[in-house]
Amino acid sequence: MKFTHALKMVAAVGTGAATVLAGAPALAGGGHGGSKPAIRTVTTKLNGPFGLDVLSPHVALVAQADAGKITAVNLRTGSRTSLISNMPGVTGVAAAHGKIFALTGGPNEQGATPPSKYPAASVLVADRNGKHVRPLADLLKYELKHNPDRQKQFDKSGKPYDALSNPFSLVATRWGLLVADGGANDVLRVNPRTGKVSTFFVPPNPRTKDCLKKGAQANPGTVGCDPVPTGIAVLGRHVYISTLGAEQPGAAAIYKLDGRSGKVLRKWSGFTSLTGVAVSPRGTIFASEVLFGAPAGEGPPPPGFDPSKVGRLTRIDHGRVTHAAVTMPTGLEYANGKLYATSWSIAGQLGIKDAGRLVQVNPSAFK
């Protein structure tokens, strides 16, 4: 049940990355390399932009985990309006039924959570203007009672082996709210009116070579890596799920599911650390790889390491795979004929404030 918001790169880079990034925000759109990348910066000065929901050709909602805000962004002018504040660790956001739904991150392995008046590992609901925020569903309570991935949760002393629930992304669908809970290793369905929670999909544990190494799994009795679902996209009657794969090389995957039953229809595998997925009306798949190019290992980065070159987007266009240089992307959505992504999403965890962005990624950015 492993999931860490900091991810591996944070321990490797530390706060010293701020010096390297002094001139990085001048790069257009959060991409890296080239003088005129085909990436448009919609807005800047975000902090921990993870969740993304594009509501119309004019407006998108962004969940800023580090700032503890749900922010409305004008997609034409880049102007920002804070709708909900004082929500530390908010990871996902979706609007539907005249309401705003948001996710709060879960406790870490030691049970600690950011100080907040809102419960951890929960779905919250607010009016469309961000007022009257209230709890809708307790995802940690559901995990403790049902444990969908069947991993051992506690040792003999009652200490959790790993993070029990750490919801990361949220999408409103015709079948209810779908939540990718990375800590619980499942995708949950939440009734937007009653808050009733049920299990939609439990990805299998990847069993790559690295995932079968001794010590790869924190929970005793589990074979293979934690799948760690992170991203959700919907196209027609299908749901697409991306997984982090416990940050192990080649252990991440994308699943195409039947939206009603959760049955797996297709799988794309061999990715590393996916954190978001989007699909165009013609079936082109996009995925964000927040840690692509990050230094391996737990030690300090090599001399000359440039964090602005970490991360990319991958496009799968009916078998043809191409990539776009977008720095540290997480949230991803294809809407109204355009692809949007959050970038510099984990910069705050490197000690860099106000570096997050929302960008529009044009087809010419993929090479």
Secondary structure, DSSP 8 states (H G I E B T S, - for coil): ----SSHHHHHHHGGGHHHHTTTGGGSGGGB-SSSS-SEEEEEEEESSEEEEEE-SSSEEEEEETTTTEEEEEETTT--EEEEE-S-TTEEEEEEETTEEEEEE----TTS-----SS-SSEEEEEETTS-S-EEEEEHHHHHHHH-TT----B-TTS-BSS-S--EEEEEEETTEEEEEETTTTEEEEE-TTT--EEEEE-------TGGGSTTS-SSTT--S----EEEEEEETTEEEEEE-GGG-TT-EEEEEEETTT--EEEEEEEESSEEEEEE-TT--EEEEETTTT---SSS---TT--GGG--EEEEEETTEEEEE-BSS---EEEETTEEEEEESTTGGGGT--S-EEEEEE-GGG--
